[in-house]
Amino acid sequence: MSSSGKIVRHGRIKRIMKIPALALMILMPVISFAVFESITGCIGNITGKYIGLNLLFYYAVYLAVFAVFGGSRPAVPVTSLALLLVGAAEYFTEEFSGHPITVHSLFAINTLGEVIGSYSFVPTLPMLRGAAVLLTANVFIQLFYPFKRLTWRRYIARLSCCGLAAALMTASFFVYFIPHYSLTINKWDASETYDENGFMYATGLSLYYGSLRKPNGYSKEALNSIENAILEYRSEADKTGTGQQTPVNIILIMNESFSELRTVGDYDVNEEYFPFLNSLYEADRADRGYLYVPVFGSGTSSTEFEVLMGDAVGMLPFNVNPYTDFIRGTPGSLADTLKANGYRTLAMHPMPGENWNRNEAYRKMGFDEFLDLEYYQNSTCEYLRNFLSDRSDYQCILDQINGKQSPDEKLFVFNVTIQNHGGYEEQEKLEGMPDIRLTGALEGKYPMTDQYLSLLKASDDALQYFLGELEKSDQPTMVLLFGDHQPSVEDEFFDEIYGVPADEVSESEKLMWYRTPYFVWKNYEESGTQLPELSSVYLGNLLLKEAGIEGTLFNSFLEMLREYFPVIKNTVVVDRDGTLYSLADSMDPVLCPYSDIMKQYNLLLYDHLIGKDMDIFHVR
């Protein structure tokens, strides 16, 4: 065949293939949707209108990128690659933390970057298969779809038309579909919304519900009425707390992933991992209880926010980082209260101060100083995996106590440990770490859990050293230690020890995943009291009472609230009768007999973080 014939034949093939290439390009958002949700493992869960609502966003994204580039030749491969990478990131985020990627989590990108090295990233078969599908589709489009030369007039027209179309498609979701179909996100378990309804759909909802709105009934008159009720309650209550002696040093430790997994179900191990802690309880040397925290597997800053501020994160917009979004001005906190009572206030955490915006948040909350990673790097420290050991962390606390100018100087230390952070991927025994293993029917099945339990034994050893050193001190010292959340180990481990798959666990039973231990120890007083089960929003109150320190009017309100609702956990609460309500139902007088005080709490929370009309959050 002559060269001219080959050219004619080639042109005929291109004309024939133009139609399927065009169809393929139009279907690229559908293909990206299928690839994305195949990677996350959710493609079989999404049905009906949720497929359409997800595709609404996929087409809007493709159109927006098309508008920016002015043509499909660069826009299609760029968009499809970007969505592929986001799908992979979503898979690994869910796999390692148990939580989806949200818009607000992007503000914590520094924090994520610091710990990402502790996890193993291996591409999955759906990722490789999806990449192959997208590569094939893009090559086909590039070969057979005719691309016209881009002029400025054509670019402006495409930018205007496609940009407007993308904007209208996105706006329709927020303006029409959400109110018309009453679409909501599951704040109890956000992953369920992402898994069952799709990533793009759930992301749109998280944006919609992402701002803190003024509550109904918020007014100066309503706030004054609440303050009068607090003053009346306070006049009748004991203001001096329960502590027999006010300590010189108050040490509040939030121990990373510190928990007792036997609260979920029993199991056997080759060696106990809390021998020292249990000996304290048996000898009546520590008061102990259990705490209900707002997060599972990650989200440390949410728990510390509740402890230091007394504000429930469940009343904030979905999946926000409270330190980034809601610490404004000088809002009043536990640190601020202790500072007003003569304590030097010190925060310590062996990670960069920028993580979770702690450096700014702690300053506004009333901490005199924050010792972050830079301080620890200048000390002689030991590490387990990639993280500072609890023993080294506690030694740095001891250094601060021993380095005071006077033994009588009052010191409050809030310490956030890092040793037990997630990323329990290493299989071989690590040097310097205990070797705790599951035995019996679970032996060898859950290596991540084995490593986690080994880390708990290291924490117990460190605690024995730390309290032993404080025992020798003449300075009256109180230690309150609690866990920020349970660990993100194998899901199957939790299923097996509880005996029920996670998706069959009832709403009330799910609280077991948000339960961590706490204890109070004093070197000047022996006690073995069983402390109440309470939410982390009340822990600051308990610390003040144990130390014999009077709190703010807001602390008094929290005492009032705890009498009615001892458990407030994100979107559910449990009242004093043991009845579980959704957060919304707890403020409905028809459904909940104690709704008035929960509505008051909602007003105070808004004023504490946004309104700034009251002065009950500081010591007067």
GUTIDREN-122135 format. One record per residue (C-alpha): residue in one letter; x, y, z. Coordinates in pm, whole numbers, plus 50000, padded with zeros to 5 digits. Example, Ala and Ser with C-alpha at 12.3 -4.5 7.8 and 13.67 -1.06 7.14 Angstrom:
2
A512304955050780/S513674989450714/
//
This chain:
620
M500005000050000/S501265034749909/S502055060450176/S499045081450064/G496795051150111/K498105045350459/I497405081650545/V493835078950414/R493315046750608/H494775062050922/G492485092350885/R489465069450840/I490375050551160/K490685083051352/R487295094751226/I485715061551327/M487365061651670/K486445098051732/I482945088351851/P484035062552115/A486825086252220/L484255113952271/A481965090252462/L484875079152678/M485825115052756/I482225122952858/L482225092053081/M485565099753249/P483875113553566/V481895081053592/I485085060653547/S486905081553809/F484015076454051/A484145038753997/V487925037454037/F487905059754347/E485255040154534/S486775006854425/I490015017654590/T488215026754912/G486234994254896/C482875011954901/I481715008454540/G479194981354626/N477645001554910/I476615032554714/T473195030554554/G470375051254408/K470425088854452/Y473825087854621/I475465076454298/G473875106154120/L474875130754392/N478475118454383/L478565121154005/L477275156654035/F480535165454213/Y482745144753981/Y481355162353674/A481685196053850/V485355188853926/Y486115178253568/L484315208753429/A486145232053669/V489545218453568/F488505219353200/A487595255953248/V490975264053402/F493025246653133/G490685256252849/G490755221652696/S490385184552764/R493895174052650/P495505185152980/A492345186053195/V491285149553165/P494615133253262/V495305158953535/T491875154653694/S491825116853668/L495325114153820/A494455138054103/L491305118354190/L493265085854179/L495775099654429/V493035113154656/G491355078954647/A494595062254755/A495085088155030/E491535082355153/Y492125044755165/F495315048155371/T493795074555600/E490845052055679/E493115021955714/F495505038055962/S493345062356157/G489815049056117/H488685083455997/P488055097855650/I489865127255494/T487935159255559/V488435195255457/H489345204255815/S491945176555832/L493915195355566/F494625221855830/A496475194856025/I498695184955732/N501815192755935/T500675169256209/L499945141555960/G503315146355796/E505145142156125/V503705107556195/I503325094355840/G506705077355854/S505455052956117/Y503075036355870/S503695013055575/F502225022455236/V501834993654991/P499664999154679/T496634976454675/L495294956554379/P492334980654328/M494825009654314/L496934992554048/R493874981553854/G492375016553870/A495635032053753/A495695008153457/V492085016453362/L492695054053379/L495945051453184/T494255031552907/A491325055952889/N493605086352878/V495845071752608/F492795063052396/I491395098452430/Q494745114552353/L495175093052039/F491745095151886/Y489935126352008/P490665156751789/F491875186951986/K491415221851843/R493975248851877/L493195270652180/T492685307752112/W492055334552370/R488475338652255/R487875301352279/Y489585299852621/I487425327952764/A484275311252631/R485185277452782/L486245293053111/S482955311653138/C480625283653030/C482295254153201/G483125273853515/L479505285453541/A478235249953485/A480555236153755/A479445263353997/L475745257353929/M476105219753971/T477885224354304/A475455250854426/S472475228654347/F473735203354602/F473875229154882/V470875250254789/Y468435223654667/F469405187554739/I470465190855105/P467345209255229/H464945191754988/Y466035156455087/S467085165255447/L470565151355387/T472685147755701/I476045133055798/N476475106556066/K478555125456325/W478615094956554/D480505075556289/A481445097955997/S483115068755821/E479695052855778/T478495082055566/Y481655080955355/D481525043055320/E477815039655240/N477155071555044/G480465080454877/F483415103254938/M482365133254728/Y478835133254869/A480085131055228/T482705157955166/G479975181155038/L477955175055355/S480975181455577/L481425215155404/Y477745223655451/Y477775215355822/G481235230255875/S480385262956051/L479255269356407/R475865286156386/K474365307956656/P471955286156861/N468275294356880/G467555315057188/Y471035330157216/S470725364657375/K472195385557654/E469035380257857/A469265342257823/L472915342657926/N472185364258231/S469455340058335/I471935311058313/E474475330358519/N471905336658793/A471105299558804/I474825291558836/L475245316459122/E472305301059304/Y473725266059257/R477185277659363/S475905293159685/E474495259459787/A477425238159670/D480795231659830/K483205255559658/T486415243059813/G486685209159639/T487495175559796/G491285177659823/Q492585178260183/Q495715196760075/T496435218959777/P499445204759592/V502425225659492/N502785206359165/I499835195458952/I500795171858667/L498115164558408/I499245137858160/M497355128457847/N499005095757753/E498815087857381/S496455058657303/F496495047857670/S493605023857720/E492494990757866/L491124970357576/R489534945657818/T486704971057851/V485654957757507/G486224920557572/D488524896457752/Y491674880457615/D494814863057741/V498414875257719/N501784859857795/E502524886558058/E500424913558218/Y501074948158076/F499824969158372/P501434952058675/F502514984458842/L499275003158778/N497234973958910/S499434972359219/L498655009059287/Y494955001659280/E495294970759498/A497314990259756/D494805019159758/R497495043059635/A495475058159350/D491895067859272/R490705054658938/G487835057058694/Y486925056158326/L486625084958087/Y484445088357776/V486425106257506/P485185120857175/V487445101856933/F488675067056843/G492065058256694/S493185094156632/G492135130256689/T494155136557005/S493555173957006/S489785169157036/T490165151157369/E492615176357514/F490375204657395/E487465190157594/V489615185557905/L491195220057898/M488155239657779/G485115220257903/D483425223757562/A482065192657389/V483405188157036/G480165170656941/M478485204756948/L481045218656703/P480825214656325/F481675180756183/N485335170156203/V486825204156282/N490165209056453/P489045229956752/Y492535243856813/T492675258056462/D489095270156430/F487785279656774/I490515292557006/R490105329856968/G491205357857195/T491665345457555/P488685322357600/G489385309357952/S490575273958021/L491875250658289/A495345265658243/D493945300758281/T492145290858601/L495265275658758/K497325305558651/A494875328158835/N495425306159141/G499165312659141/Y500495283858928/R503105287058657/T501465269758363/L503575247858137/A502585226657836/M504885199057710/H504695177057401/P507575160257212/M506345169756866/P506465202156662/G504495230256821/E502715237256492/N500915203656507/W497175209356561/N498095246556599/R499075239556961/N501665267256981/E499025293856916/A496185276657102/Y498185270657421/R499295306957434/K495705319357404/M494525294057662/G496825308357928/F499955286657923/D503055306058022/E505325283357818/F505135254657570/L508055230457543/D507785212357212/L510055189857006/E512905214957004/Y513205212557384/Y513315174657381/Q515925173857106/N518245192657337/S517835165757605/T519265130757632/C516265109857534/E515455074257435/Y513025064657159/L510735035057098/R510045031456726/N510225067556600/F508705083156909/L510045096157239/S509595070457517/D507285077757809/R510225073558048/S512195101157874/D509085122757860/Y508495118358234/Q512155125558306/C511715159358137/I508765166458369/L510945157358668/D513615180958536/Q511085209358535/I510005201758892/N513565198559020/G514685229558832/K512235253558997/Q513745284059164/S511955275159487/P510355242359605/D507295262859705/E506755276259351/K503435263759222/L503685245058893/F501005231258660/V502275208558382/F500065196158101/N501995168757924/V500965150857604/T503005119157544/I503735103457204/Q505265068857266/N502115048557194/H501105066856877/G499545046656596/G501585029156333/Y501914995156498/E503304980356178/E506724967756284/Q506644929956322/E510044922156471/K510724928556839/L512184963156886/E515184969157108/G514274982357450/M510594973457423/P508794946557627/D507434916357442/I503744912557521/R501754888757300/L498194876257279/T497904839657365/G495284812557339/A492884814857045/L494264849256947/E497934840056942/G499734852356630/K496574866356469/Y496914903256553/P500544915656540/M499514952156561/T497714945356887/D500744926257016/Q502944956456953/Y500434980057109/L500204959157428/S504014958157442/L504034996057432/L501534996957720/K503944976157928/A506665001757850/S504245028957967/D503625009958289/D507365006558351/A507845043758288/L505015051958525/Q506625031358799/Y509845051158758/F508045084758743/L505845080159049/G508735064459237/E510795095959186/L507885118159291/E507365096659601/K510835107059719/S510075144159676/D509125167159961/Q507025188059721/P503305179159745/T502505166759396/M499305154159234/V499295134458907/L496185129358695/L496795106658395/F494285097058127/G494175082357777/D493195103557479/H491595075057281/Q491745037957212/P494305025856956/S493765019756588/V494744982956582/E493104955256377/D489324959556345/E488994921856349/F490574920856696/F487794942556839/D485174921556658/E486584889156795/I486984898957160/Y483504914557168/G481964886056975/V479894908356747/P480924924856415/A481244962556441/D478334969156203/E476004949656434/V476934967856755/S474094988956899/E474415026456949/S474685023657328/E477284995757306/K479485016857075/L480405037857376/M482875010357477/W485175021357194/Y485425056057347/R486315045657701/T489785051157845/P491135048658202/Y492145077458423/F493625078758772/V494655103959038/W497805098359246/K499215120459523/N502515117059701/Y501025132860013/E497845112560050/E496745076260020/S493395067259872/G491755039959671/T488505055959565/Q486555044259263/L486075076559070/P482965082558858/E482655074358492/L482485107658318/S483115125557992/S486365143257919/V484585177057936/Y484325171558313/L487905160358378/G489215195658436/N486555200058704/L487635167958872/L491275179458875/L490335212159044/K488255194359306/E490975168959381/A493435197759421/G491075217659643/I490965247159403/E487905267959332/G487045270458965/T485105295058752/L481365299358726/F481565278358409/N483145250458615/S480155252658847/F477825250058549/L479635218758432/E479025203658777/M475335211358734/L475375195958388/R477145164258505/E474375157358753/Y471985153558460/F474275141558179/P477365122958305/V478235111757951/I478475135257653/K480125117757359/N480035135957028/T476505132156897/V475065111557182/V474555117657553/V473545095357843/D471435110358119/R471525101758489/D468805075958438/G470965057258185/T468875067957884/L470805074457563/Y469795103557340/S471135118657025/L472545153157091/A469635168956905/D467045148757100/S468665158157432/M467645194357362/D464055185157271/P461685189857570/V459245164657425/L461865137057415/C464175145457708/P463095156958056/Y466445174458112/S466555193357784/D466705228057941/I470195224158087/M471535209057765/K470215238757570/Q471875261657824/Y475165243257769/N474805248657395/L474355286257451/L477365287957684/L479565268457446/Y478765292557165/D479455322357389/H482715307057514/L484075302157163/I482305328156948/G479975352157129/K482255364757409/D479325381657590/M479895365557932/D482665366158190/I481985332958360/F484915315158195/H487635332958394/V488365334658766/R486845366558902/
//
